[in-house]
Amino acid sequence: MKKLLFSLLALAPISLFAQSNNWKLDNSHASVKFTVSHLAISEVEGKFKTFEGDFVATKPDFTDAQINFSVDVNSVDTDSEGRDKHLKGDDFFATDKYPKMTFKSTSFKKVNGKEYALEGNLTIRDVTKKVKFKVTGGSSIKDPWGNNRAGFKATTTIDRTQFNVSGGRPAVGADVEIVLNLEFVQAKA
């Protein structure tokens, strides 16, 4: 029996054993964007240019994923230098004191097909709250260079005032829509 098992292992593709359960964000194929209303008549869009993320999953459908994500709040970009400076100040993000936003998952569950529900703890400034993301995707492929990749789109809406990001009221709306487009690469063992 032991000899048969060794023979089967010897015939298995090397790539089967060359992968880990760790996935790292490919920043060149990812984005972190947000939208907030202005004067209740239009919307302002922005993004963060610097962020990082990873997850660990042992199941092929990723339902046991443990996800960590952080954003450098100083990288905020709304195509307006003056507005970006204001957002970094004490009225909004207070980046001198709180330079990062972080997210740590508590669950990642399949809802239907390629739809998932992601829950976790989001920290902005000095406040941590549980948030829920609607996630679509979860497909994985082997790219032309031999890397395993997985892609997801995650969306949620938060009330920024609950995170002590309360500047700009009433001109700037409280609800902020967050959209993450993410592509991860599986680490090689």
C-alpha positions as CSV (number, residue, x, y, z in Angstrom):
1,M,0.0,0.0,0.0
2,K,2.8,2.4,0.9
3,K,4.6,1.6,-2.3
4,L,1.4,2.2,-4.3
5,L,0.8,5.6,-2.6
6,F,4.4,6.7,-3.3
7,S,3.9,5.7,-7.0
8,L,0.8,7.7,-7.3
9,L,2.4,10.7,-5.7
10,A,5.3,10.4,-8.1
11,L,2.9,10.6,-11.0
12,A,1.0,13.6,-9.8
13,P,1.8,16.9,-11.5
14,I,4.5,19.0,-9.7
15,S,2.2,22.0,-9.8
16,L,-0.2,20.2,-7.5
17,F,2.3,20.5,-4.7
18,A,3.8,23.9,-5.8
19,Q,0.9,26.0,-4.6
20,S,0.1,27.4,-1.2
21,N,-3.2,28.5,0.3
22,N,-2.0,32.2,0.3
23,W,-3.3,34.7,-2.2
24,K,-1.8,38.2,-2.6
25,L,-3.5,41.2,-4.2
26,D,-2.2,42.2,-7.7
27,N,-2.4,46.0,-7.3
28,S,-1.9,46.6,-11.0
29,H,-5.2,44.8,-11.6
30,A,-7.2,46.2,-8.7
31,S,-8.9,49.4,-7.6
32,V,-10.5,50.9,-4.5
33,K,-13.2,53.5,-5.4
34,F,-15.9,55.4,-3.6
35,T,-18.8,57.6,-4.4
36,V,-20.6,60.2,-2.1
37,S,-23.3,62.7,-2.8
38,H,-22.7,66.4,-3.0
39,L,-25.4,68.9,-2.2
40,A,-27.9,66.1,-2.8
41,I,-27.8,66.9,-6.5
42,S,-24.7,65.1,-7.8
43,E,-22.1,62.6,-6.8
44,V,-18.3,62.9,-6.3
45,E,-16.1,59.9,-7.1
46,G,-12.8,59.2,-5.7
47,K,-10.2,56.4,-5.3
48,F,-7.3,55.4,-3.2
49,K,-4.1,54.7,-5.0
50,T,-2.2,52.7,-2.4
51,F,-3.6,49.6,-0.8
52,E,-2.7,46.0,-0.1
53,G,-4.5,42.8,0.6
54,D,-4.3,39.1,1.0
55,F,-6.3,36.1,1.9
56,V,-5.8,32.5,2.9
57,A,-8.2,29.8,1.7
58,T,-8.1,26.0,1.6
59,K,-11.4,25.4,-0.2
60,P,-11.6,25.8,-4.0
61,D,-14.7,28.0,-3.7
62,F,-12.9,30.3,-1.2
63,T,-15.7,30.0,1.4
64,D,-13.2,29.6,4.2
65,A,-11.2,32.7,3.1
66,Q,-9.6,34.8,5.8
67,I,-9.2,38.2,4.3
68,N,-7.0,41.2,5.3
69,F,-7.0,44.5,3.5
70,S,-5.6,47.9,4.2
71,V,-5.7,51.3,2.5
72,D,-3.2,54.2,2.8
73,V,-5.7,57.0,3.3
74,N,-3.1,59.6,2.3
75,S,-3.4,58.2,-1.3
76,V,-7.0,59.6,-1.6
77,D,-7.5,61.0,-5.1
78,T,-10.7,62.9,-6.2
79,D,-9.1,64.8,-9.1
80,S,-9.1,67.9,-6.9
81,E,-5.9,68.8,-5.0
82,G,-7.8,71.1,-2.6
83,R,-10.5,68.6,-1.9
84,D,-8.0,65.8,-1.3
85,K,-6.1,68.0,1.2
86,H,-9.4,68.7,3.0
87,L,-10.2,65.0,3.1
88,K,-6.8,64.2,4.7
89,G,-7.5,66.8,7.4
90,D,-9.2,66.5,10.8
91,D,-12.7,67.1,9.3
92,F,-12.5,63.8,7.5
93,F,-9.8,61.2,7.7
94,A,-7.2,62.9,10.0
95,T,-4.4,61.1,8.2
96,D,-1.8,62.4,10.5
97,K,-3.3,60.4,13.4
98,Y,-5.0,57.6,11.3
99,P,-3.0,56.9,8.2
100,K,-4.7,53.6,7.4
101,M,-8.1,52.1,7.0
102,T,-8.2,48.3,7.6
103,F,-10.5,45.4,7.1
104,K,-10.4,41.9,8.6
105,S,-13.0,39.4,7.5
106,T,-15.0,37.3,10.0
107,S,-16.9,35.3,7.3
108,F,-17.0,34.7,3.6
109,K,-20.1,32.7,2.5
110,K,-21.4,31.6,-0.9
111,V,-24.9,32.9,-1.4
112,N,-25.6,31.6,-4.9
113,G,-23.4,30.7,-7.9
114,K,-20.7,33.4,-8.0
115,E,-22.3,35.6,-5.3
116,Y,-20.8,35.8,-1.9
117,A,-21.5,37.6,1.4
118,L,-18.4,39.0,3.1
119,E,-18.5,40.2,6.7
120,G,-15.8,41.7,8.7
121,N,-14.5,44.5,10.8
122,L,-13.7,47.8,9.1
123,T,-11.6,50.4,10.9
124,I,-11.6,54.0,9.9
125,R,-10.0,56.6,12.1
126,D,-10.5,55.3,15.7
127,V,-13.7,53.4,15.0
128,T,-14.2,49.7,14.2
129,K,-17.6,48.5,13.0
130,K,-18.9,45.3,11.4
131,V,-19.7,45.8,7.7
132,K,-21.1,43.5,5.0
133,F,-20.0,43.4,1.4
134,K,-21.8,41.9,-1.5
135,V,-19.2,40.0,-3.5
136,T,-19.4,38.7,-7.1
137,G,-16.8,36.6,-8.9
138,G,-14.6,34.0,-7.3
139,S,-13.5,32.6,-10.6
140,S,-9.9,31.4,-10.8
141,I,-7.8,30.7,-13.8
142,K,-4.2,29.9,-14.7
143,D,-2.7,32.9,-16.5
144,P,-0.3,32.6,-19.5
145,W,2.7,32.8,-17.1
146,G,1.5,29.8,-15.0
147,N,0.1,31.8,-12.0
148,N,-3.3,31.0,-10.5
149,R,-5.4,34.1,-10.3
150,A,-8.8,34.8,-8.7
151,G,-11.0,37.9,-9.3
152,F,-13.7,39.5,-7.1
153,K,-15.8,42.7,-7.1
154,A,-17.0,43.8,-3.6
155,T,-19.5,46.5,-2.9
156,T,-21.0,48.1,0.2
157,T,-22.4,51.3,1.5
158,I,-21.4,52.8,4.9
159,D,-22.5,55.8,6.9
160,R,-19.2,57.7,7.2
161,T,-20.4,59.6,10.2
162,Q,-20.5,56.4,12.2
163,F,-16.7,56.2,11.7
164,N,-16.1,59.8,12.9
165,V,-15.7,61.0,9.3
166,S,-18.2,63.8,9.8
167,G,-16.9,66.8,8.0
168,G,-18.7,68.6,5.2
169,R,-22.2,68.1,6.6
170,P,-24.7,68.8,5.2
171,A,-23.1,69.5,1.8
172,V,-21.5,66.0,1.7
173,G,-23.8,63.0,2.1
174,A,-23.3,60.6,4.9
175,D,-23.6,57.4,2.8
176,V,-20.5,56.4,0.9
177,E,-20.6,53.6,-1.7
178,I,-17.4,51.6,-1.8
179,V,-16.5,49.5,-4.8
180,L,-13.4,47.2,-4.8
181,N,-12.3,45.4,-8.0
182,L,-9.7,42.9,-6.9
183,E,-7.4,40.4,-8.6
184,F,-5.3,38.0,-6.5
185,V,-2.4,35.8,-7.3
186,Q,-1.8,32.5,-5.5
187,A,1.6,32.3,-3.9
188,K,3.9,29.5,-4.9
189,A,5.1,27.3,-2.1
